[in-house]
Amino acid sequence: MKTTYEKIKSADVLIVGEVSMFIKRHFENLEFICSLKNPSQLFGGMQIIFCGDFFQLPPVRNILYDDDGSYCFESDLFDMVFVHKVFLKDVVRQTQYDQEKVIGEDTISLMDQLSRPLADNGMSSLKPFATNQMADDDNRNQILKMEGDLF
């Protein structure tokens, strides 16, 4: 089983969703961690793809870490990392009929072929918590269970 460090070293692309909630501090920490792969390049030379709508949920302030909840795009690194940005301006909503046209039997069949059970590595892929503190505690416990050195 690969350590987290080995996974980072072997990754070529990193995709982050729901970036509206991704705080500046986490963005900068993630860049530091990924740069262990290749210190001479931002994010270690990985291709970084951020997806999300900054007009949705804002980042959450965390007073335990003296974090003011700044958006990741407020980091000085943001414009250096994301030279190319795509701004979608039109609001487009689908009707049920539009979705049915797109999601036909062929699509459902393909999705069935691509589906697979989650890896049984003792870690849950999703755990909802009532507070940030509870989520932080669980994240810390999960990180301490991982193999390899902590940075």
C-alpha positions as CSV (number, residue, x, y, z in Angstrom):
1,M,0.0,0.0,0.0
2,K,1.4,3.4,-1.0
3,T,2.0,6.0,1.6
4,T,0.5,9.5,1.1
5,Y,3.9,10.8,0.2
6,E,4.3,8.1,-2.5
7,K,0.9,8.9,-3.9
8,I,1.8,12.6,-4.2
9,K,5.1,11.7,-5.8
10,S,3.4,9.6,-8.5
11,A,0.5,12.0,-9.2
12,D,0.4,14.1,-12.3
13,V,-2.9,15.9,-11.8
14,L,-4.7,17.2,-8.7
15,I,-8.4,18.1,-9.0
16,V,-10.0,20.0,-6.1
17,G,-13.8,20.5,-6.1
18,E,-15.9,22.9,-4.1
19,V,-13.1,25.4,-4.0
20,S,-15.3,28.2,-2.6
21,M,-14.7,26.6,0.8
22,F,-11.0,26.0,0.3
23,I,-9.2,28.5,2.6
24,K,-6.0,30.3,1.7
25,R,-4.0,28.5,4.4
26,H,-5.0,25.1,3.1
27,F,-4.1,26.2,-0.5
28,E,-0.7,27.3,0.6
29,N,-0.1,24.2,2.7
30,L,-1.2,22.0,-0.2
31,E,1.3,23.7,-2.5
32,F,4.1,23.2,0.1
33,I,3.3,19.4,0.4
34,C,3.0,18.9,-3.4
35,S,6.2,20.8,-4.0
36,L,8.0,17.9,-2.2
37,K,7.7,16.1,-5.5
38,N,9.8,18.7,-7.3
39,P,10.8,21.8,-5.2
40,S,11.7,23.8,-8.3
41,Q,8.1,24.0,-9.5
42,L,4.9,25.2,-8.0
43,F,2.8,22.2,-6.8
44,G,5.8,20.1,-7.7
45,G,5.0,20.4,-11.4
46,M,1.5,18.8,-11.0
47,Q,-1.3,20.0,-13.2
48,I,-3.8,21.6,-10.8
49,I,-7.5,21.9,-11.6
50,F,-9.9,23.8,-9.3
51,C,-13.6,23.5,-9.8
52,G,-16.2,25.5,-8.0
53,D,-18.3,28.6,-7.7
54,F,-16.8,31.3,-5.4
55,F,-20.3,32.8,-5.1
56,Q,-21.5,29.7,-3.1
57,L,-20.4,28.8,0.4
58,P,-17.5,30.9,1.7
59,P,-14.6,29.4,3.6
60,V,-15.2,29.0,7.3
61,R,-13.1,30.9,9.9
62,N,-11.2,28.7,12.3
63,I,-10.1,30.6,15.4
64,L,-8.2,27.5,16.8
65,Y,-5.7,28.0,14.0
66,D,-6.0,31.8,13.9
67,D,-7.5,31.5,10.4
68,D,-9.6,34.3,9.2
69,G,-11.3,32.2,6.5
70,S,-9.7,34.0,3.6
71,Y,-10.5,32.6,0.1
72,C,-7.8,30.6,-1.6
73,F,-7.7,33.1,-4.4
74,E,-6.5,35.7,-1.9
75,S,-3.2,33.9,-1.8
76,D,-0.2,35.4,-3.7
77,L,0.3,32.0,-5.1
78,F,-3.1,31.8,-6.7
79,D,-2.4,33.9,-9.9
80,M,1.0,32.2,-10.3
81,V,-0.6,28.7,-10.2
82,F,-3.7,29.5,-12.2
83,V,-2.6,31.4,-15.3
84,H,-5.6,30.1,-17.2
85,K,-9.0,30.7,-15.7
86,V,-12.4,30.0,-17.1
87,F,-15.3,32.2,-15.8
88,L,-18.8,30.9,-16.6
89,K,-21.3,33.8,-16.5
90,D,-24.5,32.3,-17.8
91,V,-26.8,30.6,-15.3
92,V,-28.0,27.4,-16.9
93,R,-30.6,25.1,-15.2
94,Q,-31.6,21.8,-16.6
95,T,-35.1,20.5,-16.7
96,Q,-35.9,16.9,-15.9
97,Y,-36.5,16.3,-19.6
98,D,-33.1,17.6,-20.5
99,Q,-31.4,15.3,-18.0
100,E,-33.4,12.3,-19.3
101,K,-32.1,13.0,-22.8
102,V,-28.5,13.1,-21.7
103,I,-28.7,10.2,-19.3
104,G,-30.0,7.4,-21.5
105,E,-29.6,3.7,-21.3
106,D,-26.1,3.9,-22.9
107,T,-24.9,6.3,-20.2
108,I,-26.4,4.2,-17.4
109,S,-24.7,1.1,-18.9
110,L,-21.4,2.8,-19.1
111,M,-21.6,4.1,-15.5
112,D,-22.5,0.5,-14.3
113,Q,-19.4,-0.7,-16.1
114,L,-17.2,1.9,-14.5
115,S,-18.5,1.5,-11.0
116,R,-16.5,-0.4,-8.5
117,P,-16.5,-0.9,-4.8
118,L,-14.6,1.5,-2.6
119,A,-11.2,0.3,-1.4
120,D,-11.4,-1.3,2.0
121,N,-8.6,0.6,3.5
122,G,-10.3,1.3,6.8
123,M,-11.0,4.9,5.9
124,S,-14.3,6.4,5.1
125,S,-14.6,8.6,2.0
126,L,-17.3,10.8,3.6
127,K,-18.1,11.6,7.1
128,P,-20.5,14.4,7.9
129,F,-19.9,16.4,11.1
130,A,-21.9,19.0,13.0
131,T,-19.0,21.3,13.7
132,N,-15.6,22.1,12.1
133,Q,-13.9,21.1,15.4
134,M,-15.4,17.6,15.1
135,A,-14.2,17.4,11.5
136,D,-10.7,18.7,12.4
137,D,-10.4,16.1,15.2
138,D,-11.4,13.2,12.9
139,N,-9.1,14.5,10.1
140,R,-6.2,14.7,12.6
141,N,-6.9,11.1,13.8
142,Q,-7.0,9.8,10.2
143,I,-3.7,11.6,9.3
144,L,-2.1,10.0,12.4
145,K,-3.1,6.6,11.2
146,M,-1.4,7.0,7.8
147,E,1.9,5.4,7.1
148,G,5.0,7.5,6.5
149,D,6.5,10.7,7.9
150,L,4.5,13.7,8.8
151,F,5.7,17.0,7.3
